[in-house]
Amino acid sequence: MRDLVIVFGSSSAITNPHHHSRRCYATAPDANRKSKPNPSLTKLLPSLPQQHSASPAPVSATHSLSSHFSNVVRWLPDGSLEYYADFASKLAEDGRIEDVALIAETLAAESGANVARFASMVDFDLLSKGISSNLRQGKIESVVYTLKRIEKVGIAPLDLVDESSVKLMRKQFRAMANSVQVEKAIDLMEILAGLRFKIKELVDPFDIVKSCVDISNPELAIRYACLLPHTEILLCRIILGFGKKGDMVSVMTAYEACKQILDTPNMYICRTMIDVCGLCGDYVKSRYIYEDLLKENVKPNIYVMNSLMNVNSHDLGYTLKVYKNMQKLDVTADMTSYNILLKTCCLAGRVDLAQDIYKEAKRMESSGLLKLDAFTYCTIIKVFADAKMWKWALKVKDDMKSVGVTPNTHTWSSLISACANAGLVEQANHLFEEMLASGCEPNSQCFNILLHACVEACQYDRAFRLFQSWKGSSVKEALYADKIVSKGRTFSPNKLKTNDPGSLVNNNSTSPYIQASNRFFFKPTTATYNILLKACGTDYYRGKELMDEMKSLGLTPNQITWSTLIDMCGGSGDVEGAVRILRTMHSAGTRPDVVAYTTAIKICAENKSLKLAFSLFEEMRRYQIKPNWVTYNTLLKARSKYGSLLEVRQCLAIYQDMRKAGYKPNDHFLKELIEEWCEGVIQENGQSQNKISDQEGDHAGRPVSLLIEKVATHLQERTAGNLAIDLQGLTKVEARLVVLAVLRMIKEDYMRGDVVIDDVLIILGTSEANTDSGKQDIAVKEALVKLLQEELSLVVLPAGQRNIKQDAHCVDDANQDTEHTLENTKSFISISSTRRPAILERLMVTKASLYQWLQRKK
């Protein structure tokens, strides 16, 4: 009779007891076996039903195995390993791979010597099927951690994962790479990398990098890069990804990690870092990277040097310095180096230097060391085009043909631009025809250059004629029409069908121009309509029609379009219309820029709508749009005369803002306006204007800005009772102007209802007569006393010596004791000039005399 039978298997195995590919039951060993399982096994597994062979228990009844298996193993003799290997295989077949891992870990902990035997007895086919089953259910995390656990007991994970399982892994990892689970995906791949899986085959590395860039996690991206071979390539991709995003902080984090991972500087990474610095506009960091290489005695290669020059191409001096250092380091310049140097010269406008570099490149080409490409020729042509040296540009074109280099679209565009910039419309048109004859397809820029040339040459009708003919026909027909009309003849489309041998479009001709031009059709752009808007002059309605037409073609007006329309409307004197267009920009979804606001402000200023002009200026500042030099200059020159203190303060505030922004204003123009406004104090009181001209040689070179800043400081909103005027370091003319400005401010404030509540204190300087500054202070004092007492009839006393009786009398009749006060003041000047030690000279204009002056009628 057979012993007690305990069944561990799937339902499919139970229903087929004759299945021999794998034992379905664990029976008591026969006489040939050395030992039997311990009978206490079933007692220690209370959740497993004990049944005879006639009624086996399914594996579903063994869910509590994990909590009791450790106790069972302590009673196992060595002869039962086969039994539990069979048990683990059945669990794997049922998809319970975590329980298989638990069995293996428990056996390893209790009987480590038998773990290898257990691993050899487990059915790998069933275990592989269990893994595949879990992957089909999306349990990638469970599978990875199980593989890690069973690897510790000697079961090779690579032997358990077949091709179908790898495909399932790829599918799930790709889904995780494009979601917020990218960090979990990298955690799992780090485990698989430790199990010697090929990580690169599981997911596209660039997808992982993109996800890390999207969540701004450079550390995570670096972790992933370290799992792959050729780590430095992926590190470059990481740096470039964050660079394109403009995240310079993450770029530097990745770069510092690269320096820790790699033993020596990698030129590929250095070059990428320098390129990224250019993308982010941080050219200074690119220089630091280069200098660090030199400090470490690492010789940069030509690619690093070229990238460094390209990023710093806006700085001609630094680029030339790098080029000279290349020669010292014995790094041979290639064609890219010369192209970058030419580009730098183009940006700097250095035609002479560009010519020298071009000659050197040609010399090296003749020696067989270099081969000039189309970019080289295009760049040098652009240099000549910007300098309006169209003959030199055409000479370069001949050089291209002589060496067999075919001009491309950009080359032809630069050539046409060279003639257009010089105002040679016919020559530009001839080059355009030559371009078509060569079979080169023109782009929109070529068409726009021709239109721009016509507009700049004031050939507005021709520009519109070309535009209209290009829209409705091929380029061939358009050019023919333009030639006919330019000769004063009427164009008819029927003439295009002529077989006249002398006709431009002879249908029997095999001219390459005709054949090529049939393929090319004009596609207008927003820039095209911007050019045509300039040709409309002040015809607002024609410009509005062009705007509607471009919208119908799906083109969106840009800031240049709107600014041109504003200028067009303002040209006819329609200020309200110009401002209305500015408001329409906001509603149309286009944010007005400094050009749009400046154009509107200029229109308001020209039409004397100054309040509206200053209102627009404040509005652009609220929108954080920085004014440019034209904006400031337009506002400062908007007035030819100042009428009130508010206007002066307004312009002085703009003047100070302009200086802070780094722009240089027209100081002399503003000084004249302020001087005229200040001297008005005397004119309003019926006095003759007796201006002092500062002809002293010592002060001829003094900057006017110092005076204007001084006036601006004293004309700021003053605190109640604070009426001190600091004139230290000023000349007679400057001191006079500042004092008159303050007096006019006091008078306008008085007319608005403000009351004078204190004396006016004037601070001069030291009274050391034996020094140049002391002599100047004495001269300033004498000039001020004369101004205040003789011209304005004010009472002036040395500070601290108030004459109460005279002050009271001044209220009744300020003119009676003027001569006596003047004599006392002069005697005070002579006495104070000899005092020792030097003290700060101060004068005081009494409150009573100010009150009397303010009440005086003109």
C-alpha positions in Angstrom: 0.0 0.0 0.0 1.4 3.5 -1.0 2.0 6.2 1.6 0.1 9.4 2.0 0.1 11.5 -1.2 0.3 15.4 -1.1 -0.4 17.0 -4.4 1.2 20.3 -5.6 0.3 21.0 -9.2 -1.9 22.9 -11.6 -5.4 21.8 -12.4 -4.3 20.9 -15.9 -1.7 18.4 -14.5 -4.3 16.8 -12.2 -6.8 16.1 -14.9 -4.1 14.3 -16.9 -2.4 11.8 -14.5 -0.8 10.0 -17.3 1.2 13.1 -18.4 4.9 12.0 -18.3 6.7 15.2 -19.4 6.6 16.2 -15.7 5.5 14.4 -12.6 2.1 15.5 -11.4 2.2 14.0 -7.9 4.8 13.7 -5.2 4.3 10.1 -4.0 6.0 8.3 -1.2 9.4 6.9 -2.3 9.6 3.2 -3.1 12.1 0.7 -1.9 14.8 2.0 -4.2 14.8 5.5 -2.5 17.0 6.0 0.5 14.6 8.1 2.7 11.1 9.4 2.9 9.8 12.9 3.4 9.3 13.8 7.1 5.7 13.0 8.1 5.5 16.2 10.0 5.5 18.2 6.8 1.8 18.2 6.4 1.3 19.2 10.0 3.5 22.3 9.5 1.5 23.3 6.4 -2.0 23.6 7.9 -3.4 25.5 4.9 -2.6 22.6 2.6 -5.4 20.0 2.6 -4.2 16.5 3.2 -5.7 14.1 0.6 -5.0 10.7 -0.8 -3.9 10.1 -4.4 -7.4 9.6 -5.5 -8.3 13.2 -4.7 -5.2 15.4 -5.2 -5.1 19.0 -3.9 -4.5 21.9 -6.4 -1.7 24.4 -6.1 -4.3 27.1 -5.4 -4.5 25.6 -1.9 -0.9 26.5 -1.1 -1.1 30.3 -0.9 0.1 30.3 2.7 3.3 28.5 1.8 5.4 31.6 2.2 4.5 32.0 5.9 5.3 28.4 6.9 8.0 27.1 4.5 10.9 28.1 6.6 9.7 25.9 9.4 9.2 23.0 7.1 12.8 23.1 5.7 14.3 22.6 9.2 12.9 19.0 9.2 14.0 18.1 5.7 16.5 15.4 5.1 18.9 15.6 2.1 16.9 13.1 0.2 13.9 15.5 -0.2 15.5 18.1 -2.4 14.1 16.5 -5.5 10.7 16.6 -3.9 10.9 20.4 -3.4 12.5 21.0 -6.8 9.5 19.3 -8.3 7.3 21.5 -6.0 9.0 24.7 -7.2 8.6 23.7 -10.8 4.9 23.3 -10.4 4.7 26.7 -8.7 6.5 28.2 -11.6 4.2 26.6 -14.1 1.3 28.1 -12.3 3.0 31.5 -12.6 3.9 31.9 -8.9 7.6 32.7 -9.6 7.9 34.8 -6.3 7.2 31.6 -4.3 9.8 29.8 -6.3 12.3 32.5 -5.3 11.2 32.1 -1.7 11.8 28.4 -1.7 15.3 28.9 -3.2 16.2 31.6 -0.7 15.0 29.5 2.2 16.9 26.4 1.1 20.0 28.6 0.7 19.7 29.8 4.2 19.0 26.4 5.8 21.1 24.0 3.8 23.5 26.1 1.6 25.5 23.0 0.5 22.5 21.6 -1.3 21.5 24.7 -3.2 23.4 23.8 -6.3 21.6 20.4 -6.4 18.3 22.1 -6.0 19.0 24.5 -8.9 19.9 21.6 -11.2 16.7 19.7 -10.3 14.3 22.6 -11.0 12.6 22.4 -14.4 13.9 25.4 -16.4 11.3 25.1 -19.1 8.4 25.5 -16.6 10.3 28.3 -14.8 10.7 30.1 -18.2 7.0 29.6 -18.9 6.1 31.1 -15.5 8.3 34.2 -16.3 6.7 34.6 -19.7 3.3 34.3 -18.1 4.0 37.1 -15.7 5.4 39.3 -18.4 2.2 38.9 -20.5 0.3 40.1 -17.4 2.5 43.2 -17.3 4.4 42.2 -14.1 7.8 43.4 -15.3 8.8 44.6 -11.8 7.9 41.2 -10.2 9.9 39.3 -12.9 13.0 41.5 -12.5 13.2 41.2 -8.7 12.5 37.4 -8.9 15.4 37.0 -11.4 17.6 38.8 -9.0 16.6 36.6 -6.1 17.0 33.2 -7.9 20.3 34.3 -9.4 21.7 34.2 -5.8 21.1 30.4 -5.6 22.8 29.6 -8.8 20.0 29.7 -11.4 21.2 31.7 -14.4 18.5 34.4 -15.3 19.7 34.6 -18.9 18.8 30.9 -19.3 15.2 31.6 -18.2 14.4 34.5 -20.6 13.8 33.4 -24.1 13.3 35.6 -27.2 9.5 35.9 -26.7 10.1 37.1 -23.1 12.6 39.7 -24.3 10.1 41.1 -26.7 7.6 41.4 -23.9 10.2 43.2 -21.8 10.9 45.6 -24.6 7.2 46.5 -24.9 6.9 47.3 -21.3 10.1 49.2 -20.9 9.3 51.3 -23.9 5.9 52.2 -22.4 7.7 53.1 -19.1 10.3 55.2 -20.9 7.7 57.5 -22.4 5.8 58.1 -19.1 6.4 59.2 -15.5 7.7 55.7 -14.7 11.1 56.3 -16.3 12.8 56.3 -13.0 11.3 52.9 -12.1 12.4 51.7 -15.5 16.0 52.7 -14.9 15.9 51.0 -11.4 14.8 47.8 -13.1 17.4 48.1 -15.9 20.2 48.6 -13.3 19.2 45.2 -11.8 19.1 43.6 -15.2 22.5 45.0 -16.1 23.8 43.3 -13.0 22.4 40.1 -14.3 24.3 40.6 -17.6 21.3 41.5 -19.7 21.9 43.7 -22.8 20.2 46.9 -21.7 20.6 48.6 -25.1 18.3 46.0 -26.7 15.4 46.7 -24.3 14.6 50.3 -25.1 15.9 53.1 -27.3 18.5 55.0 -25.2 17.4 58.3 -26.7 13.8 57.8 -25.5 15.1 57.4 -21.9 17.3 60.5 -22.3 14.4 62.5 -23.7 12.2 61.5 -20.8 14.9 62.5 -18.3 15.3 65.9 -20.0 11.5 66.4 -19.9 11.4 65.9 -16.1 14.7 67.9 -15.7 16.5 65.1 -13.9 20.2 65.0 -15.1 21.2 62.6 -12.3 18.8 60.0 -13.5 20.0 60.3 -17.1 23.6 59.9 -16.0 22.7 56.7 -14.1 21.2 55.2 -17.2 24.1 56.2 -19.4 26.5 54.3 -17.1 24.6 51.1 -17.9 25.5 51.2 -21.6 28.7 50.7 -23.5 30.2 53.8 -25.1 28.9 55.9 -22.2 30.5 59.1 -23.5 28.3 59.1 -26.6 25.1 59.1 -24.5 26.6 61.6 -22.1 26.9 64.0 -25.0 23.3 63.4 -25.9 22.3 64.2 -22.4 24.2 67.4 -22.3 22.8 68.4 -25.7 19.3 67.6 -24.7 19.4 69.8 -21.7 21.2 72.5 -23.7 18.4 72.6 -26.3 15.9 73.0 -23.5 18.0 76.0 -22.2 18.6 74.4 -18.8 22.2 75.4 -18.2 22.0 74.3 -14.5 21.3 70.7 -15.5 23.9 70.9 -18.3 26.6 71.8 -15.8 25.4 69.0 -13.4 25.7 66.5 -16.2 29.1 67.9 -17.2 30.5 67.7 -13.7 29.2 64.1 -13.5 31.0 63.3 -16.8 34.3 64.5 -15.3 33.8 62.2 -12.3 32.9 59.2 -14.5 35.7 59.6 -17.1 39.3 59.4 -16.1 40.6 61.8 -18.8 38.9 64.8 -20.6 36.8 63.6 -23.5 37.1 65.8 -26.6 33.7 64.8 -27.8 32.1 65.8 -24.5 34.1 69.1 -24.4 33.0 70.0 -27.9 29.4 69.2 -27.1 29.6 71.4 -23.9 31.0 74.3 -25.9 28.3 74.0 -28.5 25.6 73.9 -25.8 27.1 77.1 -24.3 26.5 78.7 -27.6 22.9 77.4 -27.7 22.3 78.9 -24.2 24.1 82.2 -25.0 26.7 81.6 -22.3 29.9 82.0 -24.3 31.9 82.8 -21.1 31.5 79.2 -19.9 32.8 77.9 -23.2 36.0 79.8 -22.6 36.4 78.4 -19.1 36.1 74.8 -20.6 38.8 75.6 -23.1 41.1 77.2 -20.4 40.6 74.2 -18.1 41.9 71.9 -20.9 45.0 74.0 -21.3 45.6 74.1 -17.5 45.5 70.2 -17.5 48.0 70.2 -20.4 45.4 68.6 -22.7 45.7 69.5 -26.3 42.3 70.3 -27.8 41.6 68.8 -31.2 40.4 70.7 -34.3 36.7 70.0 -33.6 36.9 71.6 -30.1 38.8 74.6 -31.4 36.3 75.1 -34.3 33.3 74.9 -31.9 35.0 77.4 -29.5 35.6 79.9 -32.4 32.1 79.4 -33.7 30.5 80.1 -30.3 32.6 83.2 -29.9 32.3 84.4 -33.5 30.7 87.6 -32.3 34.0 88.5 -30.7 36.5 89.0 -33.4 39.5 89.6 -31.1 38.9 86.4 -29.1 38.3 84.3 -32.2 41.6 85.5 -33.7 43.3 84.8 -30.4 42.0 81.2 -30.5 43.1 80.8 -34.1 46.7 82.0 -33.3 46.7 79.6 -30.3 45.8 76.8 -32.7 48.9 77.5 -34.7 51.0 77.5 -31.5 49.5 74.1 -30.4 50.2 72.7 -33.9 46.5 72.1 -34.6 46.1 72.2 -38.3 43.2 74.4 -39.4 40.6 72.8 -41.7 38.0 74.2 -44.1 35.6 74.7 -41.2 38.1 76.8 -39.4 38.4 79.2 -42.3 34.6 79.3 -42.8 34.2 80.3 -39.1 36.9 83.0 -39.5 35.1 84.4 -42.5 31.8 84.3 -40.6 33.4 86.2 -37.8 34.7 88.9 -40.2 31.2 89.1 -41.7 29.7 89.8 -38.3 32.3 92.3 -37.4 32.1 94.0 -40.8 35.9 93.6 -41.4 36.1 93.3 -45.2 39.8 93.7 -45.3 40.5 90.9 -42.9 38.0 88.6 -44.7 39.9 89.2 -47.9 43.2 88.2 -46.3 41.6 85.0 -44.9 40.0 84.2 -48.3 43.4 84.7 -50.1 45.1 82.4 -47.5 42.4 79.7 -48.0 42.8 79.9 -51.8 46.6 79.6 -51.4 46.2 76.5 -49.3 43.7 75.1 -51.9 46.3 75.7 -54.7 48.8 73.7 -52.6 46.3 70.8 -52.3 45.9 71.2 -48.5 42.3 72.4 -48.6 39.3 72.3 -50.8 37.1 75.3 -50.7 33.4 74.5 -50.5 30.2 76.4 -51.3 29.8 77.6 -47.8 33.2 79.4 -48.0 32.3 81.2 -51.2 28.8 82.0 -49.9 30.3 83.6 -46.7 32.8 85.7 -48.5 30.1 86.8 -51.0 27.9 87.9 -48.0 30.8 89.9 -46.6 31.1 91.8 -49.9 27.3 92.1 -50.2 26.9 93.7 -46.7 29.7 96.1 -47.7 27.9 96.9 -51.0 31.0 95.7 -52.9 29.1 93.9 -55.6 31.9 93.7 -58.1 34.1 91.8 -55.6 31.1 89.5 -55.0 30.8 88.8 -58.7 34.5 88.1 -58.9 34.1 85.4 -56.2 31.4 83.8 -58.3 33.8 83.6 -61.2 36.4 81.9 -58.9 33.7 79.3 -58.0 33.1 78.5 -61.6 36.9 78.2 -62.3 37.3 75.5 -59.7 34.1 73.6 -60.6 32.0 74.6 -57.5 28.4 75.0 -58.4 26.7 77.9 -56.6 23.7 76.8 -54.5 20.6 78.7 -53.5 22.3 80.6 -50.7 25.2 81.6 -52.9 22.8 83.0 -55.5 20.8 84.7 -52.8 23.9 86.5 -51.5 24.9 87.5 -55.0 21.5 89.0 -55.7 21.6 90.7 -52.3 25.0 92.3 -53.1 23.6 94.0 -56.2 20.3 94.9 -54.4 22.1 96.5 -51.5 24.0 98.7 -54.0 20.8 99.8 -55.7 21.4 97.8 -58.9 17.9 96.5 -59.6 18.6 95.5 -63.2 21.8 93.6 -62.2 20.0 91.8 -59.4 17.3 90.8 -61.9 19.9 89.6 -64.3 21.5 87.4 -61.6 18.1 86.0 -60.8 17.6 85.0 -64.4 21.1 83.4 -64.5 20.2 81.4 -61.4 17.2 80.0 -63.1 19.2 79.2 -66.2 21.6 77.2 -64.1 18.8 75.0 -62.8 19.0 76.2 -59.2 15.6 76.6 -57.6 15.1 79.9 -56.0 13.7 80.2 -52.5 11.4 82.8 -51.0 14.4 84.9 -49.9 15.5 85.3 -53.5 12.1 86.7 -54.5 12.0 88.9 -51.5 15.4 90.4 -52.2 14.3 91.4 -55.7 11.1 93.0 -54.3 13.1 94.8 -51.6 15.6 96.1 -54.2 12.6 97.6 -56.2 11.2 99.2 -53.0 14.5 100.6 -51.9 15.0 102.1 -55.5 11.5 103.6 -55.2 10.3 101.4 -58.0 7.0 100.6 -56.2 4.9 99.9 -59.3 7.5 97.4 -60.5 7.5 95.7 -57.1 3.7 95.2 -57.2 3.9 94.2 -60.9 6.4 91.4 -60.2 4.4 90.3 -57.1 1.1 90.1 -59.0 2.7 88.3 -62.0 4.5 85.8 -59.8 1.3 84.9 -58.0 -0.6 84.0 -61.1 2.0 82.3 -63.2 5.3 80.6 -63.3 8.5 82.5 -62.8 9.2 82.3 -66.5 6.0 84.2 -67.3 6.5 86.7 -64.5 10.0 87.7 -65.7 8.9 87.9 -69.3 6.0 90.2 -68.3 8.3 92.4 -66.3 10.7 92.8 -69.3 7.8 93.7 -71.6 6.3 96.3 -69.2 9.7 97.7 -68.4 10.2 98.5 -72.1 6.9 100.5 -72.1 4.9 97.8 -74.0 1.7 96.1 -72.9 2.0 92.6 -71.7 -0.5 89.9 -72.9 -0.4 86.3 -71.8 -1.0 85.2 -75.3 2.5 86.3 -76.3 3.9 83.5 -74.2 2.7 81.1 -76.9 4.7 82.7 -79.6 7.3 80.8 -81.6 9.2 84.0 -82.3 12.9 83.0 -82.3 13.8 86.2 -80.6 11.2 85.8 -77.9 12.3 85.1 -74.3 9.9 82.2 -74.1 10.2 80.6 -77.5 8.4 77.3 -77.2 10.7 75.6 -79.7 13.8 76.7 -77.8 15.8 74.2 -75.8 17.2 77.0 -73.5 17.9 75.6 -70.0 16.4 78.7 -68.6 13.0 78.0 -70.1 13.1 74.4 -69.1 14.2 75.1 -65.5 11.9 78.0 -64.9 8.8 76.0 -65.8 9.2 74.1 -62.6 9.5 77.0 -60.2 6.5 78.8 -58.7 6.5 81.7 -56.2 5.3 81.1 -52.6 4.9 84.5 -50.8 5.8 84.7 -47.1 5.1 87.1 -44.3 8.4 88.9 -45.2 7.1 89.3 -48.8 4.0 91.2 -47.6 6.1 93.3 -45.1 8.2 94.5 -48.1 5.1 95.4 -50.1 3.6 97.2 -47.1 6.6 99.6 -47.3 5.8 100.2 -50.9 2.3 101.4 -50.0 3.6 104.7 -48.6 0.7 106.3 -46.7 -2.0 104.4 -48.5 -3.5 102.7 -45.4 -6.4 101.1 -47.2 -4.0 99.4 -49.7 -1.9 98.2 -46.8 -5.1 96.8 -45.2 -5.9 94.9 -48.3 -2.5 93.3 -48.3 -3.0 92.3 -44.6 -6.3 90.7 -45.5 -4.8 88.9 -48.5 -1.9 87.4 -46.4 -4.4 86.2 -43.8 -6.4 84.5 -46.5 -3.2 82.6 -47.5 -2.8 81.3 -43.9 0.1 83.7 -43.2 0.2 85.4 -39.8 1.2 89.1 -39.5 4.3 89.5 -37.3 5.6 92.5 -35.3 7.2 94.0 -38.4 3.9 93.8 -40.3 2.0 95.6 -37.5 4.7 98.2 -37.0 4.8 99.0 -40.7 1.0 99.4 -40.7 1.2 101.7 -37.7 3.8 103.9 -39.5 1.7 103.9 -42.6 -1.4 105.1 -40.7 0.6 107.7 -38.8 2.1 109.0 -42.1 -1.3 110.3 -43.0 -1.7 112.1 -39.6 -4.2 109.6 -38.2 -2.9 109.4 -34.6 -6.0 107.6 -33.3 -5.8 105.1 -36.1 -2.2 104.3 -35.3 -2.9 103.8 -31.6 -5.9 101.7 -32.5 -3.7 99.4 -34.6 -1.4 99.1 -31.6 -4.3 97.9 -29.5 -5.4 95.5 -32.3 -2.0 93.8 -32.0 -2.9 92.7 -28.5 -6.3 91.3 -29.5 -4.7 89.6 -32.5 -2.3 87.7 -30.2 0.8 89.5 -31.3 2.7 91.1 -28.4 3.9 94.6 -29.5 7.6 95.1 -29.3 9.8 98.1 -28.8 9.6 99.0 -32.5 5.8 99.1 -32.5 5.6 101.3 -29.4 8.3 103.6 -30.6 6.6 104.0 -34.0 3.4 104.9 -32.3 5.2 107.3 -29.8 6.9 109.0 -32.7 3.6 109.5 -34.5 2.1 111.1 -31.4 5.1 113.3 -30.9 5.1 114.5 -34.5 1.4 115.4 -34.2 1.8 117.2 -30.9 -0.2 114.5 -29.0 2.5 114.6 -26.2 0.2 113.4 -23.4 -0.7 110.3 -25.4 3.0 109.8 -26.3 4.1 109.7 -22.7 1.1 107.5 -21.8 2.3 104.9 -24.4 5.8 105.2 -22.9 4.5 104.3 -19.4 2.4 101.5 -20.9 5.4 99.8 -22.6 7.2 100.0 -19.3 4.3 98.3 -17.5 4.5 95.5 -20.1 8.3 95.3 -19.3 9.2 96.3 -22.9 12.6 98.0 -22.7 12.8 101.3 -24.6 15.7 101.7 -27.1 17.7 104.8 -28.0 15.1 105.9 -30.6 12.3 105.7 -28.0 14.1 107.9 -25.5 15.4 110.4 -28.0 11.9 110.8 -29.6 10.4 111.7 -26.2 13.2 114.1 -25.2 12.9 116.0 -28.5 9.1 115.9 -28.5 9.0 119.4 -26.8 10.6 122.5 -28.2 9.8 124.4 -25.0 8.8 123.4 -21.4 5.7 125.0 -20.0 5.4 123.5 -16.5 7.3 121.9 -13.8 5.5 118.6 -14.5 6.8 118.6 -18.1 10.4 119.3 -16.9 10.2 116.5 -14.3 8.8 114.2 -16.9 11.6 114.7 -19.3 14.3 114.7 -16.6 13.0 111.3 -15.4 13.2 110.0 -19.0 16.7 111.4 -19.2 17.9 109.7 -16.1 16.3 106.4 -17.2 18.0 106.7 -20.6 21.4 107.1 -18.9 20.8 104.1 -16.6 19.9 102.0 -19.6 23.3 102.8 -21.1 22.3 105.2 -23.9 23.9 108.6 -24.5 21.3 111.4 -24.7 21.7 114.8 -26.4 22.7 116.7 -23.3 23.1 120.1 -25.0 19.6 120.0 -26.5 18.1 119.2 -23.1 20.2 121.8 -21.4 19.0 124.6 -23.7 15.4 123.7 -23.0 15.9 123.5 -19.2 17.8 126.8 -19.3 15.1 128.5 -21.2 12.5 127.2 -18.7 14.6 128.3 -15.7 15.3 131.8 -17.0 11.6 132.2 -17.4 11.5 132.9 -13.6 13.1 136.3 -14.3 11.0 137.1 -17.4 7.7 136.3 -15.5 8.7 138.9 -12.9 9.2 141.7 -15.5 13.0 141.5 -15.2 15.3 141.6 -18.1 17.0 138.3 -18.8 20.7 138.7 -18.1 22.2 135.3 -18.7 25.8 134.5 -17.8 27.9 132.7 -20.4 30.5 130.4 -18.9 33.5 131.2 -21.0 36.0 130.1 -18.4 38.6 127.8 -20.0 38.8 125.6 -16.9 35.2 124.6 -17.4 34.9 124.3 -21.2 35.2 120.6 -21.1 32.8 119.9 -18.2 30.1 117.3 -19.2 26.6 118.8 -19.4 25.2 115.6 -17.9 26.5 116.6 -14.5 24.4 119.8 -14.6 21.3 118.0 -15.8 21.6 115.4 -13.1 22.0 118.1 -10.5 18.8 119.9 -11.8 17.0 116.6 -11.9 17.9 115.8 -8.3 16.6 119.2 -7.0 13.4 119.0 -9.0 12.4 115.7 -7.6 9.3 115.6 -5.3 10.6 117.4 -2.2 9.9 116.6 1.4 7.9 119.2 3.3 10.3 121.8 4.8 13.4 120.5 3.0 14.6 123.4 0.8 18.4 123.0 0.6 20.3 123.6 -2.6 23.7 122.0 -2.9 25.9 123.9 -5.4 29.3 122.4 -4.4 31.6 122.0 -7.4 29.4 123.9 -9.9 30.4 126.9 -12.0 28.6 130.2 -12.0 26.4 129.3 -14.9 25.5 125.9 -13.5 24.8 127.3 -10.0 22.6 130.0 -11.5 20.6 127.4 -13.5 20.1 125.1 -10.5 18.9 128.0 -8.2 16.5 129.3 -10.9 15.1 125.8 -11.4 14.4 125.4 -7.7 12.8 128.9 -7.5 10.6 128.1 -10.5 9.6 124.8 -8.8 8.7 126.7 -5.6 6.7 129.2 -7.6 4.7 126.6 -9.4 4.0 124.7 -6.2 2.8 127.9 -4.6 0.4 128.5 -7.5 -1.0 125.0 -6.8 -1.6 125.9 -3.1 1.6 124.9 -1.4 2.9 127.3 1.2 6.6 128.2 1.8 7.2 127.1 5.4 11.0 127.5 5.7 14.0 129.5 4.4 15.9 128.3 1.4 19.4 127.1 2.3 22.1 127.3 -0.4 25.3 125.2 0.2 28.3 126.6 -1.6 31.7 125.2 -0.6 34.8 126.1 1.3 36.0 129.7 1.6 39.7 129.0 1.1 40.6 131.9 -1.2 44.2 130.7 -1.9 42.9 127.6 -3.7 41.3 127.3 -7.1 38.2 125.7 -5.7 37.9 128.4 -3.1 38.2 131.1 -5.7 35.5 129.4 -7.7 33.2 129.2 -4.7 33.7 132.9 -4.0 32.8 133.7 -7.6 29.7 131.5 -7.5 28.7 133.3 -4.2 29.0 136.8 -5.7 27.1 135.7 -8.9 24.3 134.2 -6.8 24.0 137.2 -4.5 23.7 139.5 -7.5 21.0 137.2 -9.1 18.9 136.9 -6.0 19.1 140.4 -4.7 19.4 142.6 -7.8 17.4 140.5 -10.3 14.8 138.9 -8.1 14.8 141.3 -5.1 15.2 138.5 -2.5 16.8 138.9 0.9 20.0 136.8 1.1 21.9 136.4 4.4 24.7 134.2 5.6 23.3 131.1 7.1 22.7 131.4 10.9 22.7 135.3 10.9 19.0 136.0 10.5 18.1 139.8 10.8 14.6 139.5 12.4 13.8 143.2 12.1 14.9 143.4 8.5 13.0 140.2 7.7 9.8 141.6 9.2 10.3 144.9 7.3 10.8 142.9 4.1 7.3 141.6 4.3 6.0 145.2 4.2 8.4 146.5 1.5 11.1 144.1 0.3 12.7 146.8 -1.9 13.6 149.4 0.7 16.8 147.9 2.1 18.2 146.0 -0.9 21.3 148.2 -1.1 22.0 148.0 2.6 21.6 144.2 2.5 23.9 143.9 -0.4 26.6 145.9 1.3 26.3 143.7 4.5 26.6 140.6 2.4 29.7 141.9 0.5 31.4 142.7 3.8 30.5 139.2 5.0 32.1 137.7 1.8 35.3 139.6 2.4 35.5 138.6 6.1 34.6 134.9 5.5 37.2 134.6 2.7 40.1 135.0 5.3 38.8 132.7 8.0 40.7 129.8 9.2 40.1 126.9 9.4 38.1 126.4 6.3 34.3 126.0 6.8 31.4 125.2 4.5 29.9 128.4 3.1 26.1 128.7 3.2 23.6 131.3 2.2 20.0 131.7 3.2 17.1 133.1 1.3 14.6 134.2 3.9 11.0 132.8 3.9 9.5 136.3 4.2 11.3 137.6 1.1 10.3 134.4 -0.8 6.7 135.0 0.2 6.9 138.6 -0.9 8.4 137.5 -4.3 5.8 134.9 -4.8 3.0 137.4 -4.3 4.5 139.9 -6.7 2.6 140.4 -10.0 4.3 140.4 -13.4 
